[in-house]
Amino acid sequence: MELGFTLMHAAQGRGIATEALRALVQALFRFPQVRCVVAETDERNRASIRVLERLGMTLVERREAVFKNEPCVELRYRLAR
Ligand SMILES: CC(C)(COP(=O)(O)OP(=O)(O)OC[C@H]1O[C@@H](n2cnc3c(N)ncnc32)[C@H](O)[C@@H]1OP(=O)(O)O)[C@@H](O)C(=O)NCCC(=O)NCCS
């Protein structure tokens, strides 16, 4: 399963994203067919990286890419059940 997440600005900085994603990951792992969860983020997105690290996800790939006509580096994180 691939995770994607956005929190409205006014709700950020309170731990809500981490708490919600932790609950989601736990719920997903109750399905035996879900072997792992993955997520991708831009390496400049420190807030997103911190969320993924707090979830215990591991950086498994670093890839140069183009997003909205701009070069960037995409990071792929993974958490196995
Ligand atoms: C990515 C995103 C969801 C992270 O939101 P966030 O508010 O930083 O994440 P959390 O809800 O987990 O909050 C954690 C922050 O709240 C702080 N915090 C404050 N009170 C807290 C509490 N009671 N409990 C836990 N954390 C608390 C933590 O210290 C932490 O800040 P830090 O990372 O600077 O140390 C948000 O930045 C966002 O929506 N960005 C735009 C969309 C985006 O980039 N999505 C990701 C695409 S890959």
PDBQT file of the ligand as one rigid body, heavy atoms in Angstrom, charges set to zero:
ROOT
HETATM    1  C1  LIG A 101       3.694  16.475   5.837  1.00  0.00    +0.000 C 
HETATM    2  C2  LIG A 101       2.750  17.098   6.862  1.00  0.00    +0.000 C 
HETATM    3  C3  LIG A 101       1.430  16.307   6.883  1.00  0.00    +0.000 C 
HETATM    4  C4  LIG A 101       3.432  17.029   8.242  1.00  0.00    +0.000 C 
HETATM    5  O1  LIG A 101       2.659  17.725   9.172  1.00  0.00    +0.000 OA
HETATM    6  P1  LIG A 101       3.196  17.959  10.660  1.00  0.00    +0.000 P 
HETATM    7  O2  LIG A 101       2.198  18.769  11.360  1.00  0.00    +0.000 OA
HETATM    8  O3  LIG A 101       4.622  18.425  10.617  1.00  0.00    +0.000 OA
HETATM    9  O4  LIG A 101       3.263  16.474  11.235  1.00  0.00    +0.000 OA
HETATM   10  P2  LIG A 101       2.611  15.958  12.578  1.00  0.00    +0.000 P 
HETATM   11  O5  LIG A 101       1.140  16.181  12.569  1.00  0.00    +0.000 OA
HETATM   12  O6  LIG A 101       3.090  14.568  12.766  1.00  0.00    +0.000 OA
HETATM   13  O7  LIG A 101       3.207  16.919  13.674  1.00  0.00    +0.000 OA
HETATM   14  C5  LIG A 101       4.531  16.734  14.108  1.00  0.00    +0.000 C 
HETATM   15  C6  LIG A 101       5.078  18.045  14.583  1.00  0.00    +0.000 C 
HETATM   16  O8  LIG A 101       4.242  18.560  15.598  1.00  0.00    +0.000 OA
HETATM   17  C7  LIG A 101       5.016  18.827  16.774  1.00  0.00    +0.000 C 
HETATM   18  N1  LIG A 101       4.130  18.645  17.936  1.00  0.00    +0.000 N 
HETATM   19  C8  LIG A 101       3.617  19.669  18.657  1.00  0.00    +0.000 A 
HETATM   20  N2  LIG A 101       2.815  19.200  19.613  1.00  0.00    +0.000 NA
HETATM   21  C9  LIG A 101       2.825  17.840  19.516  1.00  0.00    +0.000 A 
HETATM   22  C10 LIG A 101       2.191  16.795  20.237  1.00  0.00    +0.000 A 
HETATM   23  N3  LIG A 101       1.379  17.048  21.270  1.00  0.00    +0.000 N 
HETATM   24  N4  LIG A 101       2.417  15.523  19.852  1.00  0.00    +0.000 NA
HETATM   25  C11 LIG A 101       3.233  15.240  18.830  1.00  0.00    +0.000 A 
HETATM   26  N5  LIG A 101       3.866  16.204  18.081  1.00  0.00    +0.000 NA
HETATM   27  C12 LIG A 101       3.665  17.486  18.428  1.00  0.00    +0.000 A 
HETATM   28  C13 LIG A 101       6.185  17.863  16.683  1.00  0.00    +0.000 C 
HETATM   29  O9  LIG A 101       7.303  18.346  17.396  1.00  0.00    +0.000 OA
HETATM   30  C14 LIG A 101       6.447  17.845  15.192  1.00  0.00    +0.000 C 
HETATM   31  O10 LIG A 101       7.226  18.926  14.768  1.00  0.00    +0.000 OA
HETATM   32  P3  LIG A 101       8.707  18.662  14.181  1.00  0.00    +0.000 P 
HETATM   33  O11 LIG A 101       8.589  17.643  13.100  1.00  0.00    +0.000 OA
HETATM   34  O12 LIG A 101       9.120  20.001  13.676  1.00  0.00    +0.000 OA
HETATM   35  O13 LIG A 101       9.502  18.178  15.329  1.00  0.00    +0.000 OA
HETATM   36  C15 LIG A 101       2.460  18.590   6.533  1.00  0.00    +0.000 C 
HETATM   37  O14 LIG A 101       3.677  19.288   6.520  1.00  0.00    +0.000 OA
HETATM   38  C16 LIG A 101       1.742  18.780   5.205  1.00  0.00    +0.000 C 
HETATM   39  O15 LIG A 101       0.532  18.559   5.077  1.00  0.00    +0.000 OA
HETATM   40  N6  LIG A 101       2.489  19.230   4.188  1.00  0.00    +0.000 N 
HETATM   41  C17 LIG A 101       1.938  19.543   2.905  1.00  0.00    +0.000 C 
HETATM   42  C18 LIG A 101       1.637  18.291   2.116  1.00  0.00    +0.000 C 
HETATM   43  C19 LIG A 101       2.829  17.399   1.993  1.00  0.00    +0.000 C 
HETATM   44  O16 LIG A 101       3.957  17.829   1.778  1.00  0.00    +0.000 OA
HETATM   45  N7  LIG A 101       2.533  16.095   2.130  1.00  0.00    +0.000 N 
HETATM   46  C20 LIG A 101       3.546  15.063   2.016  1.00  0.00    +0.000 C 
HETATM   47  C21 LIG A 101       3.758  14.732   0.597  1.00  0.00    +0.000 C 
HETATM   48  S1  LIG A 101       4.899  13.392   0.478  1.00  0.00    +0.000 SA
ENDROOT
TORSDOF 0
